[in-house]
Amino acid sequence: MKKTILNLALTTFIAGTVLVGCQDATKKEAEAKENVENARADLDDAKDELSEARRAATEQEWKAFKDSTNATIAKNEVRIAEMKADLKNKGKSIDDQYAMKIKELEEKNKEIKGKVQMYQNDANSDWESFKEEYNHDMKDLGNSLKNFTVKNK
């Protein structure tokens, strides 16, 4: 009789342990799913915050860039106007060639100014490539303006 009671107690204990263990696994699985959903929501929030921070930083950078650009373009316009005035004062024999070169420089400066004015600083635009292209164009224009008055001997 002692063996029967002992076997019954042991069987009951094992069955109870298995049932409690199975319920705990489903409960843990449900908690894990909930934690994953919370983590995804937190990740989405973090992405949104990062996007807002980038947009704000880009806006500040764009404003500074545009101010700098406008100042450089204005400086180029003044240099071109000075070259035109100098051309009229000197009365060189190659006036047509100089006038054509000055006109080309003026058109290039206007083209760059137009690009800056047409650029829309939004999420769809590629700010880095625009900035790189602008810097390249301004460098070329600056070199052209600088080399315009250099006399090759």
C-alpha positions in Angstrom: 0.0 0.0 0.0 2.9 2.3 0.7 4.2 1.7 -2.8 0.8 2.6 -4.4 0.5 5.8 -2.4 4.1 6.7 -3.2 3.6 5.9 -6.9 0.3 8.0 -6.9 2.1 10.9 -5.2 5.0 10.7 -7.6 2.8 10.6 -10.6 0.7 13.5 -9.4 3.8 15.5 -8.7 5.2 14.9 -12.2 1.9 15.7 -13.9 1.6 18.9 -11.8 5.1 19.9 -12.7 4.5 19.3 -16.5 1.2 21.2 -16.4 2.7 24.2 -14.5 5.7 24.1 -16.8 3.6 24.2 -20.0 1.4 27.1 -18.8 4.5 29.1 -17.8 6.0 28.6 -21.4 2.9 30.0 -23.0 2.8 32.9 -20.6 6.5 33.6 -21.3 5.8 33.4 -25.0 3.0 36.0 -24.7 5.2 38.3 -22.6 8.0 37.9 -25.2 5.7 38.8 -28.0 4.5 41.9 -26.1 8.1 42.9 -25.4 8.9 42.6 -29.1 5.9 44.8 -30.0 7.0 47.4 -27.5 10.5 47.3 -28.8 9.3 47.8 -32.4 7.2 50.7 -31.3 10.2 52.3 -29.5 12.3 51.7 -32.6 9.7 53.5 -34.7 9.6 56.4 -32.3 13.4 56.6 -32.3 13.5 56.6 -36.1 10.9 59.4 -36.2 12.9 61.5 -33.6 16.1 60.9 -35.6 14.4 62.0 -38.8 13.1 65.1 -37.1 16.6 65.9 -35.8 18.2 65.4 -39.2 15.6 67.6 -40.8 16.2 70.3 -38.3 19.9 70.1 -38.7 19.6 70.1 -42.4 17.4 73.2 -42.2 20.0 75.1 -40.2 22.7 73.9 -42.5 20.7 74.8 -45.6 20.0 78.3 -44.3 23.7 78.9 -43.5 24.7 77.4 -46.9 22.2 79.6 -48.8 23.4 82.8 -47.0 27.0 81.9 -47.8 26.0 81.1 -51.4 24.2 84.4 -51.9 27.2 86.3 -50.6 29.5 84.5 -52.9 27.3 85.0 -55.9 26.9 88.7 -55.1 30.7 89.0 -54.8 31.1 87.3 -58.2 28.5 89.7 -59.7 30.6 92.7 -58.4 33.8 91.2 -59.9 32.1 90.7 -63.3 30.7 94.3 -63.2 34.2 95.5 -62.4 35.6 93.6 -65.3 33.0 95.1 -67.6 33.8 98.6 -66.4 37.6 97.9 -66.8 37.0 96.6 -70.3 35.2 99.8 -71.3 37.9 102.0 -69.7 40.9 100.3 -71.3 39.5 100.1 -74.9 41.5 97.0 -75.7 41.8 95.7 -79.3 40.4 92.3 -78.3 37.2 93.7 -76.8 35.0 91.1 -78.4 36.9 88.2 -77.0 36.9 89.7 -73.5 33.2 90.6 -73.8 32.4 87.0 -74.7 34.3 85.6 -71.8 32.7 88.0 -69.4 29.3 87.1 -70.8 30.1 83.4 -70.3 31.2 84.0 -66.7 28.0 86.1 -66.1 25.8 83.3 -67.5 27.5 80.7 -65.4 27.1 82.8 -62.3 23.4 83.2 -63.1 23.0 79.5 -63.7 24.5 78.7 -60.3 22.2 81.3 -58.7 19.2 79.7 -60.4 20.2 76.2 -59.2 20.4 77.4 -55.6 17.0 79.2 -55.9 15.3 76.2 -57.5 16.7 73.7 -54.9 14.0 72.5 -52.5 15.4 71.3 -49.2 13.0 68.4 -48.5 13.2 64.7 -47.7 13.2 63.8 -51.4 16.2 65.9 -52.4 19.8 64.7 -52.0 21.5 67.4 -50.1 25.0 66.0 -50.1 25.1 65.6 -53.9 23.6 69.1 -54.4 26.2 70.6 -52.1 29.0 68.7 -53.8 27.9 69.8 -57.3 27.5 73.4 -56.1 31.0 73.5 -54.6 32.4 72.1 -57.8 30.6 74.7 -60.0 31.7 77.5 -57.7 35.3 76.3 -57.7 35.3 76.3 -61.5 33.7 79.7 -61.7 36.1 81.1 -59.1 39.1 79.7 -61.0 37.7 81.2 -64.3 37.3 84.6 -62.6 40.7 84.4 -61.1 42.4 83.3 -64.4 40.5 85.8 -66.5 42.8 88.7 -65.6 46.0 86.6 -65.7 48.0 87.4 -68.7 49.7 84.4 -70.4 53.2 85.3 -71.6 
